[in-house]
Protein backbone atom coordinates (compact mmCIF):
# COMPACT_ATOMS: atom_id res chain seq x y z
CA UNK A 1 0.00 0.00 0.00
CA UNK A 2 2.99 2.30 0.57
CA UNK A 3 3.99 2.01 -3.07
CA UNK A 4 2.55 5.21 -4.51
CA UNK A 5 4.51 5.17 -7.76
CA UNK A 6 2.43 4.93 -10.92
CA UNK A 7 3.66 1.45 -11.74
CA UNK A 8 2.93 0.22 -8.22
CA UNK A 9 -0.59 1.65 -8.31
CA UNK A 10 -1.34 -0.03 -11.63
CA UNK A 11 0.10 -3.34 -10.44
CA UNK A 12 -1.99 -3.22 -7.24
CA UNK A 13 -5.21 -2.29 -9.06
CA UNK A 14 -8.14 -4.73 -9.20
CA UNK A 15 -8.62 -6.92 -12.28
CA UNK A 16 -11.48 -4.88 -13.89
CA UNK A 17 -9.48 -1.67 -13.59
CA UNK A 18 -6.43 -3.33 -15.13
CA UNK A 19 -8.61 -4.72 -17.92
CA UNK A 20 -9.99 -1.24 -18.61
CA UNK A 21 -6.47 0.15 -18.72
CA UNK A 22 -5.35 -2.51 -21.19
CA UNK A 23 -8.39 -1.92 -23.43
CA UNK A 24 -7.76 1.81 -23.43
CA UNK A 25 -4.09 1.33 -24.19
CA UNK A 26 -4.93 -0.81 -27.22
CA UNK A 27 -7.59 1.66 -28.37
CA UNK A 28 -5.06 4.45 -28.15
CA UNK A 29 -2.40 2.48 -30.04
CA UNK A 30 -4.80 1.53 -32.83
CA UNK A 31 -6.24 5.00 -33.15
CA UNK A 32 -2.77 6.54 -33.46
CA UNK A 33 -1.75 3.99 -36.09
CA UNK A 34 -4.97 4.68 -37.99
CA UNK A 35 -4.37 8.40 -37.78
CA UNK A 36 -0.97 7.94 -39.33
CA UNK A 37 -2.36 5.79 -42.18
CA UNK A 38 -5.31 8.10 -42.85
CA UNK A 39 -3.15 11.19 -42.87
CA UNK A 40 -0.95 9.51 -45.50
CA UNK A 41 -3.96 8.67 -47.70
CA UNK A 42 -5.49 12.11 -47.53
CA UNK A 43 -2.18 13.92 -48.16
CA UNK A 44 -1.54 11.63 -51.13
CA UNK A 45 -5.05 12.24 -52.50
CA UNK A 46 -4.70 16.01 -52.20
CA UNK A 47 -1.28 16.01 -53.90
CA UNK A 48 -2.57 13.75 -56.70
CA UNK A 49 -5.62 15.95 -57.28
CA UNK A 50 -3.44 19.07 -57.52
CA UNK A 51 -0.98 17.55 -60.03
CA UNK A 52 -3.74 15.96 -62.13
CA UNK A 53 -5.77 19.16 -62.30
CA UNK A 54 -2.60 20.92 -63.45
CA UNK A 55 -2.12 18.38 -66.27
CA UNK A 56 -5.80 18.34 -67.21
CA UNK A 57 -6.08 22.10 -67.62
CA UNK A 58 -2.70 22.45 -69.33
CA UNK A 59 -4.43 22.07 -72.70
CA UNK A 60 -3.27 18.51 -73.38
CA UNK A 61 -5.32 16.38 -75.77
CA UNK A 62 -7.68 14.25 -73.67
CA UNK A 63 -7.05 11.15 -75.79
CA UNK A 64 -3.33 11.52 -75.17
CA UNK A 65 -3.86 11.98 -71.45
CA UNK A 66 -6.04 8.85 -71.37
CA UNK A 67 -3.40 6.87 -73.28
CA UNK A 68 -0.70 7.98 -70.83
CA UNK A 69 -2.79 7.02 -67.81
CA UNK A 70 -3.96 3.62 -69.07
CA UNK A 71 -0.46 2.76 -70.23
CA UNK A 72 0.90 3.14 -66.70
CA UNK A 73 1.57 -0.03 -64.70
CA UNK A 74 0.62 1.09 -61.16
CA UNK A 75 -2.95 1.38 -59.95
CA UNK A 76 -4.70 4.68 -60.57
CA UNK A 77 -6.65 6.42 -57.83
CA UNK A 78 -8.37 9.69 -56.97
CA UNK A 79 -9.08 12.11 -59.80
CA UNK A 80 -7.10 10.01 -62.27
CA UNK A 81 -9.39 7.06 -61.66
CA UNK A 82 -12.48 9.21 -62.17
CA UNK A 83 -11.13 10.63 -65.42
CA UNK A 84 -10.07 7.25 -66.73
CA UNK A 85 -13.36 5.47 -66.08
CA UNK A 86 -15.35 8.39 -67.50
CA UNK A 87 -13.29 8.63 -70.67
CA UNK A 88 -13.27 4.86 -71.21
CA UNK A 89 -17.05 4.71 -70.92
CA UNK A 90 -17.37 7.68 -73.28
CA UNK A 91 -15.21 5.99 -75.93
CA UNK A 92 -17.07 2.70 -75.60
CA UNK A 93 -20.50 4.37 -75.87
CA UNK A 94 -19.47 6.26 -79.00
CA UNK A 95 -18.18 3.09 -80.60
CA UNK A 96 -21.60 1.54 -79.93
CA UNK A 97 -23.07 4.52 -81.86
CA UNK A 98 -25.54 5.63 -79.25
CA UNK A 99 -27.07 9.09 -79.46
CA UNK A 100 -25.20 12.02 -77.95
CA UNK A 101 -27.16 12.53 -74.74
CA UNK A 102 -27.05 8.87 -73.74
CA UNK A 103 -23.29 8.74 -74.42
CA UNK A 104 -22.71 11.64 -72.03
CA UNK A 105 -25.12 10.19 -69.51
CA UNK A 106 -23.40 6.81 -69.40
CA UNK A 107 -19.98 8.50 -69.00
CA UNK A 108 -21.38 10.63 -66.17
CA UNK A 109 -22.75 7.57 -64.43
CA UNK A 110 -19.43 5.73 -64.70
CA UNK A 111 -17.61 8.71 -63.21
CA UNK A 112 -20.10 8.91 -60.35
CA UNK A 113 -19.42 5.29 -59.51
CA UNK A 114 -15.67 5.80 -59.62
CA UNK A 115 -15.98 8.87 -57.40
CA UNK A 116 -18.04 7.12 -54.79
CA UNK A 117 -15.43 4.35 -54.72
CA UNK A 118 -12.66 6.90 -54.11
CA UNK A 119 -14.63 8.71 -51.41
CA UNK A 120 -15.37 5.45 -49.68
CA UNK A 121 -11.65 4.68 -49.56
CA UNK A 122 -10.93 8.07 -47.99
CA UNK A 123 -13.84 7.72 -45.58
CA UNK A 124 -13.20 4.15 -44.45
CA UNK A 125 -12.28 3.53 -40.82
CA UNK A 126 -12.93 7.11 -39.78
CA UNK A 127 -15.78 5.68 -37.74
CA UNK A 128 -13.24 3.85 -35.59
CA UNK A 129 -11.71 7.16 -34.56
CA UNK A 130 -15.15 8.55 -33.77
CA UNK A 131 -15.95 5.49 -31.66
CA UNK A 132 -12.70 5.72 -29.70
CA UNK A 133 -13.26 9.43 -29.19
CA UNK A 134 -16.73 9.06 -27.82
CA UNK A 135 -16.53 5.75 -25.96
CA UNK A 136 -13.15 5.66 -24.27
CA UNK A 137 -13.98 8.37 -21.68
CA UNK A 138 -16.89 6.21 -20.61
CA UNK A 139 -14.73 3.11 -20.44
CA UNK A 140 -12.23 5.02 -18.33
CA UNK A 141 -15.01 6.31 -16.12
CA UNK A 142 -16.24 2.76 -15.67
CA UNK A 143 -12.80 1.74 -14.45
CA UNK A 144 -12.73 4.66 -12.03
CA UNK A 145 -16.15 3.97 -10.64
CA UNK A 146 -15.28 0.33 -10.17
CA UNK A 147 -12.03 1.15 -8.42
CA UNK A 148 -13.68 3.64 -6.06
CA UNK A 149 -16.43 1.11 -5.34
CA UNK A 150 -13.80 -1.47 -4.39
CA UNK A 151 -11.91 0.88 -2.13
CA UNK A 152 -15.07 1.97 -0.31
CA UNK A 153 -16.13 -1.63 0.06
CA UNK A 154 -12.82 -2.32 1.80
CA UNK A 155 -13.59 0.57 4.12
CA UNK A 156 -16.94 -0.91 5.18
CA UNK A 157 -15.52 -3.48 7.61
CA UNK A 158 -13.17 -1.07 9.42
CA UNK A 159 -13.97 0.66 12.72
CA UNK A 160 -11.82 3.77 12.30
CA UNK A 161 -11.60 4.95 8.70
CA UNK A 162 -8.75 7.19 7.62
CA UNK A 163 -8.03 9.00 4.39
CA UNK A 164 -4.87 6.94 4.00
CA UNK A 165 -6.95 3.77 3.59
CA UNK A 166 -8.98 4.98 0.59
CA UNK A 167 -6.53 7.39 -1.00
CA UNK A 168 -4.41 4.80 -2.88
CA UNK A 169 -7.54 3.05 -4.20
CA UNK A 170 -9.05 6.28 -5.51
CA UNK A 171 -5.73 7.34 -6.97
CA UNK A 172 -5.41 4.05 -8.84
CA UNK A 173 -9.01 4.36 -10.02
CA UNK A 174 -8.48 7.86 -11.35
CA UNK A 175 -5.67 6.57 -13.57
CA UNK A 176 -8.38 4.87 -15.64
CA UNK A 177 -10.15 8.17 -16.33
CA UNK A 178 -6.88 9.83 -17.21
CA UNK A 179 -6.12 7.01 -19.62
CA UNK A 180 -9.58 7.27 -21.20
CA UNK A 181 -9.18 10.99 -21.80
CA UNK A 182 -5.66 10.44 -23.13
CA UNK A 183 -7.06 8.02 -25.72
CA UNK A 184 -10.14 10.11 -26.56
CA UNK A 185 -8.73 13.60 -27.07
CA UNK A 186 -6.37 12.86 -30.00
CA UNK A 187 -8.98 10.59 -31.59
CA UNK A 188 -11.65 13.32 -31.53
CA UNK A 189 -9.28 15.97 -32.88
CA UNK A 190 -8.12 13.64 -35.65
CA UNK A 191 -11.66 12.62 -36.55
CA UNK A 192 -12.82 16.22 -36.92
CA UNK A 193 -9.79 17.15 -39.00
CA UNK A 194 -10.08 14.14 -41.32
CA UNK A 195 -13.84 14.47 -41.76
CA UNK A 196 -13.37 18.06 -42.77
CA UNK A 197 -10.62 17.20 -45.25
CA UNK A 198 -12.58 14.33 -46.77
CA UNK A 199 -15.55 16.67 -47.27
CA UNK A 200 -13.44 19.22 -49.12
CA UNK A 201 -11.98 16.41 -51.27
CA UNK A 202 -15.50 15.26 -52.18
CA UNK A 203 -16.41 18.78 -53.30
CA UNK A 204 -13.26 18.96 -55.39
CA UNK A 205 -14.04 15.63 -57.09
CA UNK A 206 -17.63 16.71 -57.78
CA UNK A 207 -16.52 19.96 -59.35
CA UNK A 208 -14.06 18.14 -61.58
CA UNK A 209 -16.73 15.63 -62.54
CA UNK A 210 -19.18 18.30 -63.65
CA UNK A 211 -16.55 20.20 -65.60
CA UNK A 212 -15.37 17.08 -67.35
CA UNK A 213 -18.95 16.13 -68.22
CA UNK A 214 -19.37 19.52 -69.87
CA UNK A 215 -16.26 18.93 -71.96
CA UNK A 216 -17.46 15.48 -72.99
CA UNK A 217 -20.84 16.93 -74.01
CA UNK A 218 -19.11 19.37 -76.31
CA UNK A 219 -16.96 16.59 -77.80
CA UNK A 220 -19.97 14.38 -78.37
CA UNK A 221 -21.79 17.05 -80.36
CA UNK A 222 -18.73 17.80 -82.45
CA UNK A 223 -18.33 15.43 -85.42
CA UNK A 224 -15.84 12.75 -84.59
CA UNK B 1 -9.79 -1.76 -39.97
CA UNK B 2 -7.32 -4.38 -38.70
CA UNK B 3 -6.63 -5.61 -42.23
CA UNK B 4 -5.76 -2.09 -43.27
CA UNK B 5 -3.54 -1.64 -40.25
CA UNK B 6 -1.81 -4.95 -41.02
CA UNK B 7 -0.97 -3.53 -44.42
CA UNK B 8 0.86 -0.73 -42.70
CA UNK B 9 3.19 -2.26 -40.10
CA UNK B 10 5.19 0.98 -40.08
CA UNK B 11 2.20 2.89 -38.71
CA UNK B 12 1.62 0.26 -36.00
CA UNK B 13 5.29 0.30 -35.00
CA UNK B 14 5.32 4.10 -34.85
CA UNK B 15 2.19 4.18 -32.73
CA UNK B 16 3.46 1.55 -30.28
CA UNK B 17 6.80 3.35 -30.03
CA UNK B 18 5.05 6.63 -29.34
CA UNK B 19 3.02 5.05 -26.53
CA UNK B 20 6.09 3.41 -24.98
CA UNK B 21 7.88 6.77 -24.93
CA UNK B 22 4.82 8.41 -23.38
CA UNK B 23 4.50 5.77 -20.66
CA UNK B 24 8.23 5.93 -19.93
CA UNK B 25 8.06 9.71 -19.61
CA UNK B 26 5.17 9.53 -17.18
CA UNK B 27 6.83 6.78 -15.11
CA UNK B 28 10.14 8.64 -14.88
CA UNK B 29 8.37 11.81 -13.83
CA UNK B 30 6.59 9.97 -11.02
CA UNK B 31 9.82 8.17 -10.03
CA UNK B 32 11.72 11.46 -9.55
CA UNK B 33 9.04 12.95 -7.36
CA UNK B 34 9.10 9.78 -5.21
CA UNK B 35 12.94 9.97 -4.76
CA UNK B 36 12.82 13.48 -3.31
CA UNK B 37 10.36 12.31 -0.69
CA UNK B 38 12.56 9.34 0.29
CA UNK B 39 15.68 11.52 0.75
CA UNK B 40 13.88 13.79 3.21
CA UNK B 41 12.74 10.82 5.29
CA UNK B 42 16.31 9.39 5.54
CA UNK B 43 17.68 12.74 6.86
CA UNK B 44 15.06 12.87 9.54
CA UNK B 45 15.96 9.35 10.73
CA UNK B 46 19.69 10.22 11.14
CA UNK B 47 19.13 13.24 13.33
CA UNK B 48 16.80 11.36 15.59
CA UNK B 49 19.33 8.53 16.13
CA UNK B 50 22.16 10.92 17.07
CA UNK B 51 20.09 12.50 19.78
CA UNK B 52 19.37 9.13 21.29
CA UNK B 53 23.13 8.28 21.60
CA UNK B 54 23.92 11.52 23.44
CA UNK B 55 21.18 10.94 25.90
CA UNK B 56 22.52 7.46 26.76
CA UNK B 57 26.07 8.75 27.54
CA UNK B 58 24.71 11.45 29.81
CA UNK B 59 22.62 8.92 31.69
CA UNK B 60 25.69 6.70 32.41
CA UNK B 61 27.70 9.59 33.88
CA UNK B 62 24.82 10.62 36.09
CA UNK B 63 24.51 7.06 37.44
CA UNK B 64 28.21 6.90 38.45
CA UNK B 65 28.01 10.16 40.41
CA UNK B 66 24.90 9.04 42.19
CA UNK B 67 26.56 5.82 43.40
CA UNK B 68 29.54 7.67 44.96
CA UNK B 69 27.29 10.06 46.79
CA UNK B 70 25.24 7.24 48.23
CA UNK B 71 28.36 5.45 49.65
CA UNK B 72 29.46 8.63 51.48
CA UNK B 73 26.01 9.14 52.89
CA UNK B 74 25.91 5.54 54.27
CA UNK B 75 29.17 5.96 56.24
CA UNK B 76 27.91 9.12 57.95
CA UNK B 77 24.65 7.42 58.82
CA UNK B 78 26.45 4.56 60.64
CA UNK B 79 28.34 7.01 62.92
CA UNK B 80 25.17 8.87 63.78
CA UNK B 81 23.39 5.61 64.63
CA UNK B 82 25.99 4.60 67.27
CA UNK B 83 25.68 7.97 69.09
CA UNK B 84 21.91 7.74 69.01
CA UNK B 85 21.91 4.28 70.63
CA UNK B 86 23.96 5.53 73.67
CA UNK B 87 21.60 8.46 74.17
CA UNK B 88 18.59 6.19 73.90
CA UNK B 89 19.80 3.92 76.72
CA UNK B 90 20.07 6.85 79.17
CA UNK B 91 16.66 8.14 78.17
CA UNK B 92 15.15 4.72 78.83
CA UNK B 93 16.32 4.71 82.48
CA UNK B 94 14.81 8.17 83.08
CA UNK B 95 11.54 7.11 81.47
CA UNK B 96 11.17 4.02 83.77
CA UNK B 97 11.58 6.13 86.92
CA UNK B 98 8.93 8.60 85.71
CA UNK B 99 6.50 5.76 84.97
CA UNK B 100 6.72 4.38 88.55
CA UNK B 101 5.74 7.82 89.90
CA UNK B 102 2.84 8.04 87.47
CA UNK B 103 1.46 4.63 88.48
CA UNK B 104 1.24 5.64 92.19
CA UNK B 105 -0.69 8.84 91.38
CA UNK B 106 -3.08 6.87 89.15
CA UNK B 107 -4.00 4.42 92.00
CA UNK B 108 -4.97 7.30 94.30
CA UNK B 109 -7.17 8.82 91.56
CA UNK B 110 -9.00 5.52 90.99
CA UNK B 111 -10.07 5.20 94.67
CA UNK B 112 -11.53 8.73 94.71
CA UNK B 113 -13.48 8.05 91.51
CA UNK B 114 -15.09 4.85 92.89
CA UNK B 115 -16.50 6.73 95.92
CA UNK B 116 -18.01 9.32 93.60
CA UNK B 117 -19.60 6.66 91.40
CA UNK B 118 -21.48 4.97 94.34
CA UNK B 119 -23.02 8.32 95.43
CA UNK B 120 -24.18 9.05 91.88
CA UNK B 121 -25.83 5.60 91.58
CA UNK B 122 -28.01 6.23 94.66
CA UNK B 123 -29.36 9.54 93.36
CA UNK B 124 -30.07 7.88 89.93
CA UNK B 125 -32.25 5.15 91.52
CA UNK B 126 -34.46 7.72 93.24
CA UNK B 127 -34.91 9.66 90.08
CA UNK B 128 -36.01 6.48 88.22
CA UNK B 129 -38.73 5.70 90.79
CA UNK B 130 -40.22 9.19 90.44
CA UNK B 131 -40.21 8.88 86.65
CA UNK B 132 -42.07 5.53 86.73
CA UNK B 133 -44.87 6.98 88.82
CA UNK B 134 -45.29 9.87 86.46
CA UNK B 135 -45.45 7.42 83.53
CA UNK B 136 -48.28 5.40 85.20
CA UNK B 137 -50.37 8.53 85.64
CA UNK B 138 -49.87 9.50 82.03
CA UNK B 139 -50.94 6.02 80.85
CA UNK B 140 -54.25 6.22 82.75
CA UNK B 141 -55.03 9.57 81.19
CA UNK B 142 -54.23 8.08 77.75
CA UNK B 143 -56.63 5.14 78.31
CA UNK B 144 -59.52 7.45 79.14
CA UNK B 145 -58.83 9.51 76.04
CA UNK B 146 -58.79 6.37 73.86
CA UNK B 147 -62.21 5.28 75.19
CA UNK B 148 -63.58 8.67 74.27
CA UNK B 149 -62.09 8.39 70.82
CA UNK B 150 -63.61 4.90 70.32
CA UNK B 151 -67.06 6.23 71.13
CA UNK B 152 -66.66 9.06 68.72
CA UNK B 153 -65.41 6.63 66.03
CA UNK B 154 -68.48 4.39 66.48
CA UNK B 155 -70.75 7.35 66.06
CA UNK B 156 -68.97 8.31 62.89
CA UNK B 157 -69.21 4.73 61.62
CA UNK B 158 -72.96 4.74 62.08
CA UNK B 159 -73.25 8.02 60.26
CA UNK B 160 -71.09 6.65 57.42
CA UNK B 161 -73.29 3.55 57.21
CA UNK B 162 -76.41 5.61 56.83
CA UNK B 163 -74.75 7.72 54.19
CA UNK B 164 -73.67 4.65 52.30
CA UNK B 165 -77.21 3.24 52.36
CA UNK B 166 -78.58 6.47 51.02
CA UNK B 167 -76.04 6.48 48.23
CA UNK B 168 -76.84 2.88 47.32
CA UNK B 169 -80.49 3.78 47.04
CA UNK B 170 -79.68 6.62 44.70
CA UNK B 171 -77.43 4.36 42.65
CA UNK B 172 -80.19 1.75 42.38
CA UNK B 173 -82.64 4.31 41.16
CA UNK B 174 -80.12 5.55 38.61
CA UNK B 175 -79.55 1.97 37.42
CA UNK B 176 -83.30 1.52 36.95
CA UNK B 177 -83.48 4.71 34.98
CA UNK B 178 -80.60 3.57 32.80
CA UNK B 179 -82.25 0.20 32.13
CA UNK B 180 -85.45 1.97 31.22
CA UNK B 181 -83.58 4.20 28.78
CA UNK B 182 -81.89 1.17 27.21
CA UNK B 183 -85.19 -0.58 26.80
CA UNK B 184 -86.62 2.48 25.08
CA UNK B 185 -83.61 2.70 22.84
CA UNK B 186 -83.88 -0.97 21.87
CA UNK B 187 -87.51 -0.51 21.01
CA UNK B 188 -86.64 2.48 18.87
CA UNK B 189 -83.96 0.45 17.10
CA UNK B 190 -86.42 -2.33 16.43
CA UNK B 191 -88.88 0.11 14.99
CA UNK B 192 -86.20 1.66 12.81
CA UNK B 193 -85.06 -1.74 11.56
CA UNK B 194 -88.62 -2.71 10.75
CA UNK B 195 -89.08 0.51 8.81
CA UNK B 196 -85.90 -0.09 6.87
CA UNK B 197 -86.96 -3.61 6.06
CA UNK B 198 -90.24 -2.33 4.76
CA UNK B 199 -88.56 0.29 2.64
CA UNK B 200 -86.19 -2.31 1.21
CA UNK B 201 -89.11 -4.57 0.36
CA UNK B 202 -90.89 -1.74 -1.34
CA UNK B 203 -87.80 -0.92 -3.32
CA UNK B 204 -87.37 -4.52 -4.38
CA UNK B 205 -90.94 -4.62 -5.46
CA UNK B 206 -90.50 -1.45 -7.46
CA UNK B 207 -87.40 -2.88 -9.10
CA UNK B 208 -89.21 -6.05 -9.93
CA UNK B 209 -92.02 -4.09 -11.46
CA UNK B 210 -89.57 -2.07 -13.46
CA UNK B 211 -87.79 -5.20 -14.72
CA UNK B 212 -91.13 -6.71 -15.71
CA UNK B 213 -92.04 -3.51 -17.43
CA UNK B 214 -88.83 -3.44 -19.44
CA UNK B 215 -89.22 -7.15 -20.24
CA UNK B 216 -92.71 -6.48 -21.53
CA UNK B 217 -91.45 -3.55 -23.58
CA UNK B 218 -88.69 -5.73 -25.04
CA UNK B 219 -91.19 -8.45 -25.88
CA UNK B 220 -93.42 -6.04 -27.71
CA UNK B 221 -90.40 -4.59 -29.49
CA UNK B 222 -89.36 -8.08 -30.56
CA UNK B 223 -92.80 -8.76 -31.90
CA UNK B 224 -92.70 -5.48 -33.80
CA UNK B 225 -89.21 -6.30 -35.14
CA UNK B 226 -90.27 -9.69 -36.40
CA UNK B 227 -93.37 -8.26 -37.90
CA UNK B 228 -91.44 -5.49 -39.62
CA UNK B 229 -89.06 -8.02 -41.19
CA UNK B 230 -91.89 -10.22 -42.31
CA UNK B 231 -93.80 -7.31 -43.80
CA UNK B 232 -90.77 -6.01 -45.65
CA UNK B 233 -90.18 -9.44 -47.20
CA UNK B 234 -93.83 -9.79 -48.14
CA UNK B 235 -93.88 -6.31 -49.64
CA UNK B 236 -91.00 -7.29 -51.89
CA UNK B 237 -92.61 -10.51 -53.01
CA UNK B 238 -94.05 -10.73 -56.51
CA UNK B 239 -96.36 -13.57 -57.23
CA UNK B 240 -94.92 -15.76 -60.01
CA UNK B 241 -97.20 -16.46 -62.97
CA UNK B 242 -98.95 -19.76 -63.45
CA UNK B 243 -98.69 -20.87 -59.85
CA UNK B 244 -101.83 -21.88 -58.11
CA UNK B 245 -100.55 -23.73 -55.07
CA UNK B 246 -99.04 -21.31 -52.55
CA UNK B 247 -98.54 -23.04 -49.18
CA UNK B 248 -97.12 -21.37 -46.06
CA UNK B 249 -93.34 -21.66 -45.94
CA UNK B 250 -90.82 -21.56 -43.16
CA UNK B 251 -87.84 -19.45 -44.29
CA UNK B 252 -84.56 -19.46 -42.38
CA UNK B 253 -82.62 -16.22 -42.87
CA UNK B 254 -79.12 -15.64 -41.52
CA UNK B 255 -78.25 -11.95 -41.30
CA UNK B 256 -75.07 -10.07 -40.56
CA UNK B 257 -74.73 -6.77 -38.70
CA UNK B 258 -76.69 -3.97 -40.35
CA UNK B 259 -79.28 -6.36 -41.72
CA UNK B 260 -77.15 -7.79 -44.54
CA UNK B 261 -78.41 -11.17 -45.69
CA UNK B 262 -75.82 -13.91 -45.56
CA UNK B 263 -77.88 -17.00 -46.27
CA UNK B 264 -81.44 -18.08 -47.04
CA UNK B 265 -82.76 -21.63 -46.66
CA UNK B 266 -86.15 -23.28 -46.45
CA UNK B 267 -87.63 -25.26 -43.58
CA UNK B 268 -91.04 -26.85 -43.77
CA UNK B 269 -92.52 -25.87 -47.13
CA UNK B 270 -94.64 -28.73 -48.39
CA UNK B 271 -95.96 -28.66 -51.92
CA UNK B 272 -94.14 -25.51 -52.90
CA UNK B 273 -92.94 -25.49 -56.52
CA UNK B 274 -89.38 -24.51 -57.36
CA UNK B 275 -90.42 -21.23 -58.95
CA UNK B 276 -92.45 -20.41 -55.84
CA UNK B 277 -89.45 -20.99 -53.61
CA UNK B 278 -87.12 -18.94 -55.75
CA UNK B 279 -89.65 -16.09 -55.74
CA UNK B 280 -89.55 -16.11 -51.94
CA UNK B 281 -85.76 -16.16 -51.98
CA UNK B 282 -85.74 -13.18 -54.33
CA UNK B 283 -88.12 -11.34 -52.03
CA UNK B 284 -85.77 -11.90 -49.08
CA UNK B 285 -82.78 -10.59 -51.02
CA UNK B 286 -84.74 -7.60 -52.21
CA UNK B 287 -85.67 -6.78 -48.62
CA UNK B 288 -82.00 -6.22 -47.84
CA UNK B 289 -81.10 -4.45 -45.61
CA UNK B 290 -83.54 -5.90 -43.10
CA UNK B 291 -85.09 -3.40 -40.66
CA UNK B 292 -83.25 -2.64 -37.42
CA UNK B 293 -84.72 -3.70 -34.07
CA UNK B 294 -85.95 -1.02 -31.61
CA UNK B 295 -83.37 -2.20 -29.06
CA UNK B 296 -79.91 -3.38 -30.15
CA UNK B 297 -80.06 -6.33 -27.71
CA UNK B 298 -82.91 -7.77 -29.73
CA UNK B 299 -80.79 -8.35 -32.81
CA UNK B 300 -80.88 -12.00 -33.87
CA UNK B 301 -78.45 -13.53 -36.26
CA UNK B 302 -80.74 -16.35 -37.25
CA UNK B 303 -84.38 -15.56 -38.07
CA UNK B 304 -87.13 -18.06 -38.79
CA UNK B 305 -90.00 -16.45 -40.66
CA UNK B 306 -93.29 -18.06 -41.49
CA UNK B 307 -94.12 -16.83 -44.97
CA UNK B 308 -97.78 -16.88 -45.93
CA UNK B 309 -98.74 -15.14 -49.15
CA UNK B 310 -102.43 -14.96 -48.45
Interface residues (C-beta under 8 A of the other chain):
Chain A: X4 X5 X6 X7 X25 X28 X29 X30 X32 X33 X34 X36 X37 X40 X124 X125 X128
Chain B: X1 X4 X5 X8 X11 X12 X14 X15 X16 X18 X19 X26 X27 X30 X31 X34
